[in-house]
Amino acid sequence: MRIVLVGPPGAGKGTQAAYLAENLSIPHVSTGDLFRANIGQGTALGKQAQEYMNAGELVPDEVTIGMAKDRLDQPDAAEGFLLDGFPRNLAQAEALDQILAERGAHLDGVLDLEIPEDQVVQRIAGRRTCRTDSAHTFHVDHKRPQVAGRCDECGGELYQRADDSEETVRKRLEVYHRETEPIIGFYQAKGLVVTISAMGRVAEVTERAMDALRTKAA
């Protein structure tokens, strides 16, 4: 299957993408991984992206599209993929259509993870990260540390990252509504969108997503 995963920040796209890709035996292609791979390998596109990032500027669509195109040319993506974070706007969605058309392929579905905005803010703004090991994360409501302000794993100080503040989260949501949300309408017009609730336990959301995708493919 060829799937695009969309949803606002805090909807759990990265977590669901990993589980869904494994269940469907297709590669999980995230924008973050594309950038890290190209920059790490020193590709021409990676160098261009790094220049824009070093200057504090947004990476142009054509650079991101080029990275996605190269990744989808890899053998493991020949029979399917799950895109997470790409496309992020209408220009990228149109470019993806062109990339697939050149290969005689098409998307099989667009999975839209739906979550109330107040839940997004609560999920992200309540997150606390260990200063010693950023892989250790907690939550003021759902995953409280045994000792307030201290990591259960290593005892490091827990803090709220700047990009987890409520103000930053609401700005990210504004960007999502303005730039990314329009692609849902673009794909709805093609009959590709299935929308599911992103609320509940991770396994519940995964099962919900798999059921929706099976129905879509039937």
Backbone as a ProteinNet text record, in pm:
[ID]
protein_1_A
[PRIMARY]
MRIVLVGPPGAGKGTQAAYLAENLSIPHVSTGDLFRANIGQGTALGKQAQEYMNAGELVPDEVTIGMAKDRLDQPDAAEGFLLDGFPRNLAQAEALDQILAERGAHLDGVLDLEIPEDQVVQRIAGRRTCRTDSAHTFHVDHKRPQVAGRCDECGGELYQRADDSEETVRKRLEVYHRETEPIIGFYQAKGLVVTISAMGRVAEVTERAMDALRTKAA
[TERTIARY]
82.8	0	86.2	33.6	99.9	11.7	62.3	-21.5	45.8	-35.2	9.4	-59.5	17.2	-36.2	-37.6	-154.1	-164.7	-231.5	-213.7	-272.1	-193.2	-252.6	-184.5	-71.1	17.6	121	53	111.1	52.7	-46.9	-76.1	-171.7	-109.5	22.9	90.6	127.9	150.5	180.9	305.6	412.5	536.7	520.7	453.8	430.9	345.7	234.2	145.7	212.6	289.8	357.1	447.6	521.1	613.1	537	428.9	349.6	280	222.5	150.4	244.4	359.9	456.4	501	521.5	561.5	449.5	326.9	212.9	186.5	212.5	185.7	307.9	422.7	548.5	588	578.7	620.9	712.2	801.7	892.8	820.7	862.9	813.7	907.6	856.6	938.1	894.2	976.7	944.1	1031.4	977.8	1053.8	1181.8	1170.5	1288.3	1398.4	1361.5	1460.9	1522.6	1439.8	1491.9	1600.5	1571	1667.8	1794.1	1776.8	1895	1981.2	1919	1994.9	2071.6	2004.5	2069.6	2179.4	2154.9	2257.5	2373.5	2341.2	2445	2532.6	2470.8	2545.7	2610.5	2582	2643.1	2598	2471.3	2420.8	2405.6	2390.7	2373	2248.6	2141.1	2018.5	2037.6	2114.4	2141.7	2221.9	2317.7	2399.1	2313.7	2222.4	2133.6	2045.7	1989.8	1903.1	1979.4	2102.8	2183.6	2212.7	2235.9	2263	2143.4	2024.6	1904.5	1882.6	1903.7	1883.5	1983.9	2107.9	2211.2	2179.6	2108.9	2072.8	1941.7	1884.4	1759.1	1639.7	1652.1	1544.7	1475.7	1352.7	1280.7	1342.6	1349	1399.8	1293.9	1328.3	1229	1163.9	1041.8	969.2	1048.7	1114.7	1182.2	1292.4	1355.8	1459.2	1395.4	1288.9	1219.3	1160.6	1101.6	1043.7	1151.7	1267.3	1378	1422.2	1429.1	1466.1	1362.5	1234.6	1127.9	1132.5	1154.7	1161.4	1274	1391.6	1505.1	1474.1	1408	1376.8	1276.9	1177.5	1076.4	1130.7	1250.2	1316.3	1390.1	1403.9	1474.5	1392.9	1459.9	1390	1285.2	1311.8	1217.8	1084.6	1080.7	956.6	881.5	931.1	872.3	727.2	696.5	562.6	476	532.1	451.6	536.4	469.8	539	434.9	481.1	397	470.4	412.5	474.9	424.9	518.2	487.8	556.9	478.3	535.9	555.7	531.4	536.2	419	341.8	353.3	299.5	355	312.1	235.3	221.4	141.2	92.3	9.7	-50	53.3	155.1	258.8	327.3	355.3	419.1	324	194.1	95.7	85	84.3	77.8	204.3	319.1	445.6	446.2	391.4	385	299.5	187.6	103.2	184	266.3	346.3	453.2	516.9	619.5	560.5	443.5	380.4	331.3	276.6	227.2	339.6	458.5	574	612.6	571.9	603.1	483.8	375.2	255.4	191	209.5	157.2	61.4	-0.1	-93.6	-105.7	-155.5	-178.9	-298.9	-292.8	-405.3	-493.3	-436.8	-516.1	-441.2	-517.4	-462.3	-529.4	-451.3	-503.6	-492.5	-606.2	-613.9	-639.1	-541.8	-556.2	-620	-737.1	-814.1	-805.4	-782.7	-771.7	-813.1	-892	-931.7	-809.5	-817.9	-704	-660.9	-757.5	-720	-641.8	-668.6	-594.4	-451.5	-434.4	-299.7	-216.2	-272.9	-201.6	-169	-266.9	-246.1	-137.8	-139.7	-40.7	101.8	118.5	253.8	303.4	218.3	261.7	285.3	226.9	248	370.8	438.8	554.4	675.9	751.8	875.4	987.3	1102.4	1214.7	1334.6	1406.1	1525.2	1641.4	1707.4	1822.8	1940.5	1951.3	2063.5	2045.6	1923.3	1894.5	1757.4	1755.6	1630.1	1535	1583	1495.7	1400.4	1433.5	1349	1249.2	1121.5	1019.4	908.6	848.1	739.4	628.4	519.5	407.3	346.8	308.9	258	127.4	54	-72.9	-68.3	-7.1	-17.9	100.9	215.5	334.4	420.6	372	443.4	565.2	676.5	795.3	770.4	844.8	828.6	869.4	973.3	1017.2	994.8	917.6	884.1	1008.8	1009	1118.5	1242.4	1236.5	1353.6	1319.6	1410.8	1393.2	1400.3	1305.2	1304.5	1423.3	1471.6	1576.8	1716.4	1745.9	1882.7	1891.4	1778.8	1780.4	1805.7	1814.8	1839.5	1722.5	1750.8	1646.6	1548.2	1419.4	1316.6	1282.2	1263	1230.6	1134.4	1073	985.1	1065.1	1078.5	1151.2	1077.4	1153.4	1093.4	985.6	1008.1	908.9	790.2	789.9	675.3	587.7	623	543.2	408.6	308.2	174.3	174.9	248.6	253.9	308.7	417	477.4	384.8	318.3	225.3	113.3	58.5	-51.1	-2.9	121.4	177	194	237.4	252.7	117.4	14.2	-120.1	-167.9	-134.7	-171.9	-107.1	20.1	91.6	26.6	-8.9	-73.4	-204.9	-288.6	-417.7	-400.1	-298	-277.6	-212.7	-113	-33	-66.5	-86.2	-101.4	-245.7	-333.4	-473.1	-538.1	-504.1	-566.2	-541.8	-435	-413.1	-519.6	-586	-692.2	-806.3	-844.1	-946.8	-902.9	-775.4	-718.1	-735.4	-706.1	-717.3	-861.1	-943.8	-1085.3	-1151.8	-1112.5	-1169.1	-1134.3	-1029.6	-988.1	-1043.2	-1118.6	-1176.7	-1076.7	-967.1	-859.5	-857.9	-928.1	-912.9	-1000.6	-938	-1011.4	-969.2	-1066.2	-1038.3	-1070.6	-978.3	-1001.2	-964.6	-1018.4	-982.5	-844.5	-762.7	-629.6	-631.7	-751.1	-764.9	-761.7	-709.8	-704.5	-563.8	-552.2	-420.8	-362	-228.6	-159.3	-211	-225.2	-270	-411.3	-495.2	-632.4	-634	-551.3	-545.6	-489.5	-388.3	-330.2	-434.4	-509.3	-612.9	-719.5	-757.2	-855.1	-803.4	-674.6	-613.6	-606.9	-566.4	-557.1	-694.1	-796.2	-931.9	-974.9	-944.1	-982.9	-910.5	-782.6	-705.3	-748.7	-783.4	-832.4	-962.7	-1051.8	-1178.3	-1154.6	-1058	-1026.8	-974.2	-894.8	-831.7	-928.1	-1035.3	-1128.9	-1205.1
-120.3	0	125.3	228.2	358.8	455.4	497.1	571.2	701.1	804.5	929.9	942.2	976.6	994.5	1143	1194.4	1336.1	1352	1469.2	1498.7	1609.6	1678	1789.1	1742	1831.8	1793	1740.9	1637.2	1581.1	1469.8	1440.8	1334.9	1195.7	1190.2	1060.5	1001.2	1085.9	1036.1	949	994.1	917.3	779.4	772.6	643.8	552.9	605.7	524.2	483.4	573.1	541.6	420.5	414.7	302.8	171	169.8	47.1	7.2	103.2	72.7	20.7	84.8	40.8	-102.8	-134.5	-271.3	-370.4	-335.2	-424.4	-445.7	-343.3	-350.8	-392.5	-408.1	-449	-352	-222.3	-118.7	-22.1	46.9	140	264.1	309.4	433.2	544	637.9	746.9	877.3	927.6	1052.5	1165.1	1285.9	1402.4	1418.2	1396.4	1408.1	1312.8	1188.6	1089.6	1129.6	1185.6	1229.8	1335.5	1432.9	1540.2	1486.7	1404.5	1350.9	1267.3	1183.2	1096.9	1179.1	1275.9	1355.2	1444.3	1504	1588.3	1502.5	1389.4	1300.7	1242.3	1212.5	1153.3	1259.5	1385.1	1492.4	1498.5	1461.2	1467.9	1614.4	1636.1	1772.2	1836.5	1760	1811.8	1837.7	1749.4	1767.1	1893.5	1920.9	2042.1	2167.2	2161.3	2275.1	2298.6	2189.2	2200.4	2258.9	2213.3	2259.5	2408.5	2455.9	2598.7	2683.2	2640.4	2715	2709.1	2592.1	2575	2657.5	2660.6	2739	2887.9	2928.5	3069.5	3102.1	2998.6	3018.6	3033.2	2980.8	2992.2	2857.4	2861.2	2738.6	2673.2	2541.4	2468.1	2472.4	2516.2	2527.7	2393.6	2400.9	2280.3	2193.6	2257.7	2177.1	2088.2	2133.5	2051.4	1932	1957.7	1849	1750.1	1802.3	1715.5	1629.5	1689.3	1613	1498.3	1524.9	1419.7	1306.9	1344.8	1244.1	1161	1227.6	1156.8	1054.1	1094.7	1002.2	883.4	910.8	802.4	703.9	754.9	666.8	588	625.1	549.1	427.2	419.4	306.7	178.3	63.4	-63.2	-100.2	-66.8	-108.6	-34.5	75.7	153.3	123.8	28.2	0.4	-46.2	-124.4	-181.2	-111.7	-12.9	58.1	137.1	226.3	311.1	380.2	433.4	517.4	648.8	756.9	888.8	962.5	1011.9	1079.2	1216.1	1323.7	1458.4	1509.8	1426.7	1466.4	1400.8	1476.1	1619.7	1702.5	1823.7	1911.4	2033.2	2045.1	2154	2111.9	2195.4	2159.9	2143.9	2228.4	2217.4	2081.3	2035.3	1905.2	1790.9	1808	1705.6	1691	1802.4	1799.3	1736.8	1767.2	1709.2	1558.2	1512.6	1368.6	1298.9	1360.1	1303.1	1285.3	1384.9	1380.3	1271.4	1262.1	1159.2	1020.4	997	865	839.6	943.4	927	887.1	941.8	907.9	761.5	701	560.5	469.3	528.9	450.8	401.6	476.6	436.2	543.1	514.2	609	577.9	675.5	653.7	562.1	480.1	393.3	452.9	543.1	603.4	712.7	801	907.2	893.5	860.6	838.7	967.6	1020.7	1146.6	1118.1	1151.8	1132.4	1257.1	1239.6	1352.9	1358.6	1478.6	1496	1638.8	1658.5	1794.3	1880.6	2008.7	2098.4	2109.5	2109.3	2119.9	1998.1	1882.9	1761.8	1768.2	1831.2	1851	1932.6	2044.4	2131.5	2056.8	1982.4	1908	1801.4	1732.1	1625.5	1680.9	1788.1	1837.8	1927.6	2020	2114.4	2044.4	1928.1	1854.7	1765.2	1759.3	1671.1	1728.9	1643.6	1682.5	1589.1	1647	1573.5	1573.5	1463.5	1452.8	1529.2	1613.3	1688.7	1596.4	1487.6	1395.8	1307.6	1259.4	1172.4	1210.2	1276.5	1326.6	1215.2	1091.4	978.6	946.7	995.6	971.4	1086.1	1058.1	1161.7	1120.2	1219.5	1197.5	1297	1286.7	1377.6	1413.7	1538.9	1586.3	1518	1464.4	1397.9	1246.8	1203.6	1063.4	974.5	1035.2	955	1033.4	1044	1121.9	1046.2	1116.1	1049.7	1016	918.5	878.5	991.4	1065	1181.3	1304.1	1400.2	1517.9	1587	1610.5	1683.9	1602.2	1469.2	1384.3	1262.6	1229.6	1115.8	984.1	895.7	764	679.4	702.5	617.8	653.4	783.7	822.9	931.4	981.3	1085.7	1224.4	1237.5	1368.2	1463.6	1592.8	1693.8	1689.1	1698.6	1704.7	1850.4	1884.7	2022.4	2023.1	2137	2154.6	2219.2	2149.5	2205.2	2327.8	2421.2	2544.6	2516.2	2413.8	2385.6	2305.1	2275.7	2208.9	2307	2433.5	2531.4	2550.5	2591.5	2608.2	2709.4	2818.6	2921.4	2864.8	2786.9	2728.1	2626.2	2545.5	2444.7	2511.9	2619.5	2687.9	2750	2796.1	2848.9	2735.7	2618.9	2503.3	2461.2	2470.1	2436	2534.6	2662.7	2763.6	2731.6	2692.4	2656.9	2534.2	2435.8	2314.4	2349.7	2429.1	2465.8	2542.9	2628.4	2713.4	2638.1	2555.3	2495.9	2349.6	2269.2	2125	2079.7	2135.3	2091	2097.8	2196	2199.8	2075.4	1999.2	1879	1773.1	1781.6	1685.5	1705.7	1830.8	1858.9	1817.1	1838.8	1799.9	1649.8	1570.5	1425.2	1376.1	1449.3	1411.3	1417.3	1515.8	1529.3	1409.9	1337.6	1219.1	1091.4	1106.4	990.7	905.9	967.4	890	895	989.2	1014.7	923.8	866.2	799.6	868.4	911.2	984.4	898.2	891.1	815.4	902.2	867.5	937.6	892.8	989.5	959.1	952.2	953.4	945.4	799.4	777.7	643.1	589.5	463.8	400.7	377.5	371.1	355.6	235	120.7	-1.7	12.9	86	108.2	190.5	293.6	379.1	300.5	218	136.4	41.1	-24	-117.3	-43.2	74.8	158.6	194.5	230.9	269.6	152	35.5	-82.8	-120.1	-113	-144.4	-47.9	81	181.8	158.7	124.8	102.9	-25.2	-129.2	-251.5	-224.7	-148.2	-113.9	-33.5	57.7	141.5	57.7	-43.1	-126.5	-230.5	-258.6	-363.2	-324.6
0	0	0	-61.9	-62.7	16	131	225.2	267.6	284.3	343.9	479.1	581.2	716.5	748.8	788	822.2	958.9	1015.8	1145.8	1212.1	1308	1373.6	1462.5	1504.1	1600.6	1725.9	1785.3	1906.1	1880.6	1753	1720.6	1730.5	1743.7	1753.5	1618.7	1519.4	1384.7	1381.9	1447.1	1443.4	1503.4	1618.3	1685.1	1598.6	1547.4	1464.9	1333.9	1276	1149.9	1165.5	1275.5	1297.7	1308.6	1385.9	1402.6	1273	1203.5	1080.9	972.3	959.3	858.6	885.6	1013.3	1048.8	1017.7	1054.5	1030.6	882.2	802.6	659.4	578	646.1	580.4	468.8	501	406.7	481.1	409.9	477.7	529.7	647.2	707	661.4	584.6	529.9	596.2	687.1	755.4	702.8	708.9	664.3	745.8	876.9	962.4	920.7	889.4	845.1	711	621.9	491.9	510	596.3	619.5	685.2	789.1	859.2	766.4	683.6	593.7	490.3	429	324.9	380.3	497.1	558.8	607.2	668.6	720.2	610.9	495.6	384.3	295.1	323.9	245.7	102.4	75.5	-61.8	-103.3	-233.7	-283.2	-221.2	-210.7	-150.3	-1	62.2	204.2	230.7	144.3	159.1	138.6	41.5	19.6	142	195	312.5	430.6	449.9	561.9	550.6	429.5	408.8	451.1	410.8	449.2	600.3	658.5	802.1	881.4	835.7	904.4	900.4	795	780.5	852.4	915.9	987.2	895.2	773.5	675.2	655.4	605.2	573.9	451	453.4	337.5	228.2	106.5	-1.7	-36.2	-86.5	-124	-220.8	-318.1	-420.4	-362.7	-254.8	-190.7	-120.4	-44.8	24.3	-75.6	-181.7	-285	-349.2	-374	-432.3	-342.9	-212.4	-117.5	-118.1	-118.4	-118.2	-246.7	-358.2	-486.2	-486.5	-438.6	-432	-340.7	-227.7	-133.4	-193.3	-264.8	-323.5	-442.1	-490.1	-596.2	-540.8	-407.9	-347.8	-363.2	-380.1	-405.5	-300.4	-172.2	-68.2	-74.5	-150.2	-161.2	-291.3	-367.6	-498.6	-489.2	-385	-372.9	-269.2	-202	-103.4	-6.7	66.4	164.3	250.8	361.5	446.4	465.9	415.7	424.1	548.4	626.8	752.8	752.6	737.3	732.2	591.6	494.1	352.9	282.2	206.4	180.6	297.2	313.5	422.3	371.7	240.9	183.8	45.7	-16.2	-144.6	-255.9	-254.6	-357.9	-351.5	-230.8	-215	-251.3	-220.1	-254.8	-406.5	-475.2	-621.6	-679.3	-617.6	-664.1	-643.2	-530.3	-504.1	-609.6	-645.5	-751.9	-879.5	-912.2	-1034.8	-1025	-908.7	-888	-909.1	-850.3	-862	-1003.6	-1067.9	-1205	-1299.2	-1277.6	-1361	-1346.2	-1233.9	-1208.4	-1235.6	-1285.6	-1312.2	-1183.9	-1074.4	-944.3	-891.9	-777.4	-716.6	-567.4	-493.5	-351.3	-332.5	-226.9	-193.7	-84.8	-5.8	100	173	235	318.7	454.6	555.9	689.8	770.1	808.7	881.9	1029.7	1114.1	1257.9	1317.7	1375.3	1427.1	1579.4	1631.7	1776.1	1811.4	1918.4	1957.8	1989.1	1956.1	1973.4	2119.5	2212.4	2353.1	2398.9	2337.3	2370.5	2317.7	2200.7	2145.6	2243.1	2288.3	2381.4	2510.3	2561.7	2687	2671.3	2559.9	2536.2	2529.3	2451	2426.6	2539.6	2585.5	2689.4	2823.4	2841.8	2966.6	2964.6	2851.6	2838	2909	2974.5	3041	2995.5	2968.5	2910.1	3004.3	3006	3091.4	3027.3	3106.3	3053.2	3024.1	3097.4	3079.1	2956.7	2933.7	2819.9	2764.9	2649.4	2593.6	2551	2547.4	2513.1	2627.7	2748.2	2865	2878	2856.6	2865.3	2961	3023	3118.4	3088.5	3164.2	3143.2	3278.1	3292.6	3421.9	3461.1	3364	3393.2	3372.3	3260.2	3220.6	3257.5	3278.7	3310.2	3408.3	3528.9	3629.2	3681.5	3703.8	3760.2	3906.8	3955.8	4096.2	4190.4	4150.5	4227.5	4140	4188.5	4109	4055.1	3923.9	3862.1	3833.9	3860.1	3838.6	3752.8	3663.5	3573.3	3649.4	3626	3690.7	3647.9	3525.5	3469.9	3520.9	3525.7	3560.3	3666.5	3710.6	3812.8	3759.2	3626.2	3566	3586.9	3572.5	3589.8	3473.1	3504.8	3401.4	3373.9	3247.4	3211.6	3092.9	3070	2954.8	2842.2	2730.8	2617.1	2564.8	2507	2455.6	2351.6	2267.5	2164.1	2216.5	2348	2409.9	2487.9	2488.9	2563.1	2494.7	2573.1	2515.9	2402.4	2418.7	2314.8	2184	2195.5	2076.1	2012	2094.9	2043.1	1963.9	2018.5	1948.7	1817.3	1811.8	1687	1584.8	1633.6	1543.6	1487.4	1570.6	1524.8	1418.5	1437	1337.6	1202.4	1206.6	1083.6	1019.7	1102.5	1050.9	981.3	1047.5	988.7	858.2	854	737.1	620.6	649.6	542.9	512.3	616.7	594.5	583.6	663.7	663.3	525.1	441.1	307.3	222.8	250.6	169	195.7	312.3	340.5	241	216.8	117.3	-22.5	-53	-182.3	-205.1	-100.8	-113.3	-97.8	-23	-13.1	-149.1	-228.1	-362.3	-450.3	-413.7	-488	-424.9	-316.2	-248.7	-173.3	-127.8	-64.9	87.8	148.3	291.3	377.6	480.7	587.7	717.4	796	918.9	1039.4	1134.6	1257.4	1377	1492.5	1614.9	1661.7	1702.9	1756.4	1908.4	1966.5	2111.4	2156.8	2277.5	2332	2339.1	2382.3	2392.6	2253.2	2249	2121.4	2043.9	2112.7	2045.9	1991.2	2062	2015.7	1887.9	1883.7	1765.1	1646.4	1672.1	1565.4	1507.1	1594.3	1548.2	1467.2	1515.2	1446	1306	1300.6	1173.1	1076.2	1126	1040.8	984.7	1068.4	1022	911.7	932.4	832.3	700.4	707.4	585.4	513.8	590.9	528.4	454.7	518	454.7	327.9	333.8	218.3	102.1	135.4	32.5	-25.4	48.3	4.7	-123.4
[MASK]
++++++++++++++++++++++++++++++++++++++++++++++++++++++++++++++++++++++++++++++++++++++++++++++++++++++++++++++++++++++++++++++++++++++++++++++++++++++++++++++++++++++++++++++++++++++++++++++++++++++++++++++++++++++++++

